[in-house]
Amino acid sequence: MYALRSLLLLLLPLCPGPGPGPGIEAKITRSCTETRQILGARGYSLSVLPPALISGEHLRICPQEYTCCSSEIEQRLTWETEATFRGLVEENGSFLVHTLAARHRKFDEVFREMLSSAEHSLSTLSHRSFGRLYAQHTPLFSGLFSRLRDYYERSGEGLDDALVDFWAQLLEKMFPLLHPQYIFSPDYLFCLTRLASSADDSLKPFGDSPRRLRLQITRALVAARAFVQGLETGRNVVSETLKMPLSEGCKRAVMRLTGCPLCRGVPSLPPCRGFCLNVAYGCIGSQGLDPDWGPYLDGLLFLADKIQGPFSFELAAQSIGVKISEGLMHLQENSVGVSAQVFQECGSPQPARARARRAPAPREEVGRFWSAAAAEEERPTTAAGASLPRLVWELRERLGRVRGIWAGLPQTVCGDPRVAADLSQEAAPCWTGAGPGRYLSPVVGFQAGKLDNPELDAEASSPDLQTRRRRLQLRATTTRMKAAALGRDLELEDWVPSCPPRQRLVFLKTHKSGSSSVLSLLHRYGDRHGLRFALPARYQFGYPRLFQASRVKGYRPQSGGTQPPFHILCHHMRFNLKEVLQVMPSDSFFFSIVRDPAALARSAFSYYKSTSSAFRKAPSLAAFLANPRAFYRPGARGDHYARNLLWFDFGLPFPPEMRTKRGNSRVSRDPNPPQLPSGAGPPAHTLDPNALFHPVPTVADGHSQMSSPASLDLGSSSFIQWNLAWLDSVFDLVLVAEYFDESLVLLADALCWGLDDVVGFMHNAQAGGGQGGSTTDDGGLTTEDRQLTARARSWNNLDWALYVHFNRSLWARIKQYGQSRLDSAVAELRARREALAKHCLVGGEALDPKYITDRRFRPFQFGSGKVLGYVLRSGLSLQDQEECERLATPELQYKDKLDAKQFPPTVSLPLKTSRRPSP
């Protein structure tokens, strides 16, 4: 019995049983022989491949057990597995790129052929009907089609301008033909076209034809252009997406999926299918285009239906010649009434001498051209027109196949035997990531939360910066297509610049007004575009003294034109235009920023309490404002921070009762301005002084604000208005901190920058202080707060005048820009900023400085409040890391970086440490 029991115990391991769980070794032989054969065939040197299993403590990705891989082999396999995975993604998605590219090419060819056919049809009709008279004016008609093509190709101006110009020129050519007995001077023809295009539209020489043509051709061309642009953008975005680089987390996951079996000595063991799907869902899902892909396809198909239906491009192209002929017939039939109205408004033209009179065109030629029969005679149906419905049907059929491509791509990739076991082998052991066995973790797919993916952490499966940008690009294209389907051209309404960007900039960085955040944008933009900054030797240009050109590092006034030009002047200074113009050209873009004096006073008191003698002596801001003259002494050290700081920063003169020991002089953009005589008021062209005290918009309603403090003496309004008028002549734009995002959108528009150029993080903000948000709306303040606000504005009366004036000018710009357009741009700006913050920053927001250990990102701490800063997330790609560093770097460190870039040290010497001045 004992012998039988021993025999059973020996045979028991040979009996089959249930498959092992994850990480449990199945009875599969591990050997480095097959691994060496496979890697040797791939070009690996056998000398670097261990002949037998070695200790795996050196491995960074694969299980640290006995292994066939050295560190070098593991690293090389990581690169290869990434390339294989990316190749599979690109290979299985390439048909989508080809589909969109082919549809773009075919639709583009059809639209171009329709325009050419319409031009040929008009030429044939007009030559037959108008003869030599049409030949004389051929450039007019060909010019119209040239401008229509320019618009379609994205290189021309708006359609309205092109059509208005055409009808005006046509009237100038045809009206004299009706009256060969007169000579029409250029001035008379100008009066004629001005009368025809007047707002009351009373003349209407061509009847309703211009309006109907504009409506039909505009809707069709806007839709066609948005459609082909949508196809082109989709092709480019998909192509970039399929070539996506993998995040560090995904590289490790793919290596564990397909590379670690080689290191483990089981290269013939296929990865488990569930393992592959989780890796693929996590990596492809984070880089794919869902959830913006479905709305994009819907936008394409919706617009395609419009193009072959109510916005038919074929009918619009054919209507050009018909509408022109109808307009000319109307001019002929109503020539008496039209001429009488023209003669009444513009006067009688000069009669032509008998010998100089032009012979009228032969009656038979004119009659044929103006006849309705000629207009109806030719209505061509092009081959392109006949193929348009078929193209739309094919597009709908093909797009239906690719609607679920991003959800199905992981399944397709994992159908390749190089990355997953075949479905028919589900019962067999497979590679689980830890060893042979069966993969028991659930497959989470796209819809499950990314945190549940067992193979990737949340950071690795989050979309990177480039993916977010591609999705935003696809979303913007979808918005344009949907607008085009409603007859709107967002190219004329959007914030995308259509002009050369301005790159000669002067920014007056005012104190405690959100200016550090603007400075960060300028640092980043100039750094990215290789622009040259006018930098101070340290961190400020001799503040609080007036700016002097000699304080610009590297400035050589006697260089004879050999000195490289400066592009941006933006660091702290007290404005002195005459000296600024020694450094920067007069056509530079001048701008600054202001803040409600009440909010500025709160921030300044906290920040400069140790610097200003007035603040230092006061126990609190409320105590200071209750009796400011008990603490404030004009000319005392640092007391310029305590009253009218904005006015001081702008370099403006103070009234006699406010003047300090430091003299200052006001200059104009003209280096030799006329001086304001003593007792004189503002020049006649300036605003009514009382207009300063009209209500201005606020966050609450955009249209009302409490009136200025009673202590602002109306008797000094001439002095104030004179200085404000001078600032208006110097500064192209003044931002308002309480409307920071709105101001940034207007700045991007004024500079012809893209919206991404003004998307950034807040800098130099104090804990609990913040930037932006209105203090001008007093509805939510306590009685004590309202009293403090009123006292702060009263004490800083000149700053209040500045703020009211530039607040009003900002809202005048907003009205011109368009409120709905602004709201859309601000929402997009905030969405992009939020996306960047989530992608770049730990916690997605500014942090207390105690959490910032990297000195490159720790802001300079000054004053009683803590200045917040940023900590970057780990695991960013190199490209994202560089961009996120630009966004998070504080102003002083960025200035040092720019300084080192522009003035690289020739000899490395130890530098003395010195205390940095307050930003």
Secondary structure, DSSP 8 states (H G I E B T S, - for coil): -HHHHHHHHHHGGGS--S---TT---S----HHHHHHHHHHTT--GGGS-SS-B--TT-SSS-SSSBS--HHHHHHHHHHHHHHHHHHHHHHHHHHHHHHHHHHHHHHHHHHHHHHHHHHHHHHHHHHHHTHHHHHTHHHHHHHHHHHHHHHTT-S--HHHHHHHHHHHHHHHHHHHH-TTEE--HHHHHHHHHHHT-TT----TTTTHHHHHHHHHHHHHHHHHHHHHHHHHHHHHHHHHHT----HHHHHHHIIIIIHHHHHT-TTS-B-HHHHHHHHHHHHHHHS-TTTHHHHHHHHHHHHHHHHTTT-HHHHHHHHHHHHHHHHHHHHHTHHHHHHHHHHHH---EE--TTT------HHHHHHHT-HHHHHH-----HHHHHHHHHHHHHHHHHHHHTTHHHHHHHHHTTSTTTS--GGGTTS-EE-SSSEE---S---TTTS-GGG-TTS-TTTTS--HHHHHHHHHHHHHHHHHHHHTTT--GGGTSSS--S-----EEEE--TTSSHHHHHHHHHHHHHHHT--B--BSSSSSSTTSB--GGGBTT--TTSTT-S----EE-SS-B--HHHHHHHS-TTSEEEEEE--HHHHHHHHHHHSTTT-HHHHH-SSHHHHHHSGGGT--TTSTTGGGSS-HHHHHTT----GGG--SS------SSSS-----TT----TTS--GGGGGS----TTTSS------TTS-GGGHHHHHHHHHHHHHH-SEEEEGGGHHHHHHHHHHHHT--GGGG-----S-BTTT-S-S-SS-GGGS-HHHHHHHHHHHHHTHHHHHHHHHHHHHHHHHHHHH-HHHHHHHHHHHHHHHHHHHHHHBGGGS-B-GGG---TTT-----SSS-B-B--B-SS--HHHHHHHHHHH--HHHHHHHHHHHHS--SS------------
